[in-house]
């Protein structure tokens, strides 16, 4: 739910359980910040040409986002955009909510969205250096996600190898809307490297692939685009399962970030029903499709579904499994979730601990 108008405590809450937040968005004050880590050739390229995303707009996105910079009105630090000031983030978010660990998910200058392959690789490397030197090295509560130029698997593997084993980096970032469905074999070298190094994939919603989020063309409204994220996430999960990714890489973990989870049970039921009739087309599947949803995939809670009857949310969680849900705020965005209000149903102490901290601790191997 949006917390942009909720009253906020002025002092940190005395919580019995420290939180692990699986979706925090840092932002550079401007793209020039990344020049410190870009080779001279690509520094000049950025200055002369800027980013060239796979969409028709050079300096914006197809849909105007709600609120400036997609963020809460109170999340702007002095002199920069939301998410650009570590001290401000500490005070407003990490300290206030007693966060034990926070997973950084950079959205600005993602290499996977860049058209130019060489610049995409250089940009991913620079973003990773920036997160390490300006964020995780200065704040031990923050953990980083390895940005990769996912449309270039060979370059992606090199970037994974550069950071694998560095304790500040705990997963690999890919966008959910790529040039092809992410289950395709062209992406498998990335998954092989992820499995080899024990790093989960963090698949954050959206991306500028040039494809619309819906199956029928470009939506008319941001409202439509925003809610259709769930459909794109369902298609992504189906691609991973039906293309046989988890049969080829049985230890691979995938975290679906900022896509909700209310659609997960119906996806499992539908795939299981079709599998009974069409399993001869996918003989590589060793189990029914819903089993893969419950063994290889995790889902962040933001945005938490809010049915009119809270018991329906209980039914969702019971089917998915409380061990599959990872708490996330989506700070500093306008629809970020506040842990004081996010769950419209009572949770047992065991459920609270699992969802708010322990599941993430297990998935990411945090001490």
Buried (B, 14 or more C-beta within 10 A) or exposed (E): BBBBEEEEEEEEEEEEBEBBBBBBBBBBEEBEBBBEBBEEEBBEBBEEEEBBBBBEEEEEBBBEBBBEBBBBEEBBBEEBBBBBBBEBBBEBBBEBBBBBBBBBBBBBBBBBBBBBEBBBBBBBBBBBBBBBEBBBEEBEBBBBBBBBBBBBBEBBBBBBEBBBEEEBBBBBBBBBBBBEBBBEEEBBBBBBBBBBBBBBBBBBBBBBBBBBBEEEEEBEEBEEBBBBBBBBBBBBBBBBBBBBBBBBBEEBBBBBBBBBBBBBBEBBEBBBEBBEEEEEEBEEBEEBBBBBBBEBBBBBBBBBBBBEEEEBBBEBBEBBBBBBBBBBBBBBBBBBBBBEEBBBBEBEEEBBBBBBBBBBBBBBEBE
